[in-house]
């Protein structure tokens, strides 16, 4: 597979956006659940560092001793993220803090970002396909 730092980052961002979609839909599904606290996915700061540096090297794990097990997980996300629960606010009398309007807006924004990244990733592979076909 022909892969670049940019394609790895874009594919990883698709994974993060997929996780964000699941977290947002979970929030929407639990909008009326007593004492449910909304969750969010934080990844923007790590993504900003990756884009500014142009590499994921600073985020990669490194072996410090030859006897240590390799730390590289090929299925792990290049863009690190974490799921955070917001326990600081309450929107309803039942202890729930999900704002359904805000969550629906987040879902729409996430869908737009996901569609954009799908176009970027598929464009990369279409370009590679065209290059390989021109070599025939």
C-alpha positions as MATLAB code, in Angstrom:
seq = 'XXXXXXXXXXXXXXXXXXXXXXXXXXXXXXXXXXXXXXXXXXXXXXXXXXXXXXXXXXXXXXXXXXXXXXXXXXXXXXXXXXXXXXXXXXXXXXXXXXXXXXXXXXXXXXXXXXXXXXXXXXXXXXXXXXXXXXXX';
ca = [
       0.000    0.000    0.000;
       1.337    3.422   -0.942;
       1.080    5.507    2.180;
       2.261    8.972    3.179;
       2.239   10.864    6.467;
      -0.699   12.877    5.164;
      -2.703    9.818    4.147;
      -2.016    8.153    7.514;
      -3.109   11.330    9.308;
      -6.261   11.650    7.196;
      -7.237    8.005    7.708;
      -6.612    8.368   11.429;
      -8.736   11.506   11.522;
     -11.548    9.498    9.913;
     -11.269    7.026   12.796;
     -11.459    9.855   15.340;
     -14.450   11.419   13.573;
     -16.150    8.016   13.649;
     -15.577    7.826   17.422;
     -16.884   11.385   17.783;
     -20.020   10.409   15.843;
     -20.639    7.486   18.196;
     -20.107    9.636   21.299;
     -22.480   12.325   19.982;
     -25.194    9.814   19.083;
     -24.817    8.262   22.541;
     -25.364   11.726   24.038;
     -28.476   12.233   21.907;
     -29.833    8.795   22.794;
     -29.386    9.556   26.502;
     -30.781   13.093   26.413;
     -33.601   12.081   28.790;
     -31.669    9.603   30.933;
     -31.503   10.786   34.560;
     -27.995   11.719   35.764;
     -26.414   11.017   32.351;
     -23.411   13.255   31.729;
     -22.519   14.197   28.169;
     -19.233   13.045   26.705;
     -17.006   14.607   24.100;
     -13.921   13.621   22.110;
     -10.792   15.760   22.472;
      -8.285   15.551   19.635;
      -7.902   19.054   18.184;
      -4.723   20.019   20.095;
      -2.894   16.831   19.103;
      -4.036   17.251   15.488;
      -2.824   20.863   15.489;
       0.652   19.747   16.645;
       0.777   17.092   13.935;
      -0.209   19.558   11.206;
       2.211   22.250   12.401;
       5.153   19.849   12.634;
       4.248   17.992    9.454;
       5.038   14.672   11.123;
       3.646   12.282   13.669;
       7.107   11.424   15.001;
       6.703   13.331   18.289;
       3.531   11.353   19.024;
       5.015    7.934   18.206;
       6.097    5.660   21.026;
       9.753    4.644   21.016;
      11.566    1.635   22.460;
      14.098    2.736   25.044;
      15.625   -0.704   25.525;
      16.067   -3.585   23.050;
      14.373   -6.036   25.434;
      11.183   -3.972   25.610;
       8.243   -5.121   23.555;
       7.494   -3.056   20.462;
       5.007   -0.322   21.256;
       3.695    0.228   17.737;
       0.120   -0.884   17.187;
      -0.591   -0.801   13.458;
      -4.324   -0.338   14.072;
      -3.905    2.527   16.517;
      -4.857    6.062   15.632;
      -2.121    8.447   14.477;
      -4.219   11.296   15.841;
      -4.482   10.673   19.579;
      -7.826   11.336   21.198;
      -9.596   10.861   24.481;
     -13.225   10.682   25.509;
     -14.051   13.174   28.266;
     -17.162   13.218   30.449;
     -18.512   16.630   31.480;
     -19.518   16.416   35.145;
     -19.463   20.161   35.800;
     -22.862   21.216   34.442;
     -26.508   20.242   34.760;
     -29.133   21.183   32.178;
     -32.229   19.470   33.567;
     -33.757   18.828   36.978;
     -32.908   15.144   36.590;
     -29.124   15.753   36.685;
     -28.680   15.294   32.930;
     -26.517   17.838   31.086;
     -27.189   17.010   27.413;
     -28.268   19.977   25.284;
     -30.053   18.254   22.400;
     -29.748   21.302   20.099;
     -25.995   21.562   20.660;
     -25.580   17.812   20.125;
     -27.527   17.917   16.849;
     -25.308   20.804   15.683;
     -22.201   18.790   16.685;
     -23.536   15.809   14.753;
     -24.048   17.925   11.618;
     -20.588   19.486   11.876;
     -19.000   16.083   12.419;
     -20.810   14.675    9.371;
     -19.518   17.511    7.185;
     -15.966   16.988    8.430;
     -16.259   13.228    7.890;
     -17.528   13.670    4.306;
     -14.661   16.070    3.585;
     -12.062   13.643    4.947;
     -13.566   10.743    2.972;
     -13.115   12.829   -0.181;
      -9.499   13.577    0.770;
      -8.652    9.940    1.485;
     -10.386    8.577   -1.610;
      -8.715   11.304   -3.690;
      -5.303   10.142   -2.471;
      -5.978    6.550   -3.479;
      -7.520    7.575   -6.802;
      -4.358    9.548   -7.524;
      -2.199    6.513   -6.672;
      -4.422    4.297   -8.839;
      -4.063    6.670  -11.788;
      -0.292    6.812  -11.365;
      -0.036    3.019  -11.283;
      -2.329    2.640  -14.302;
      -0.231    5.122  -16.281;
       2.836    2.938  -15.708;
       1.342    0.102  -17.798;
];
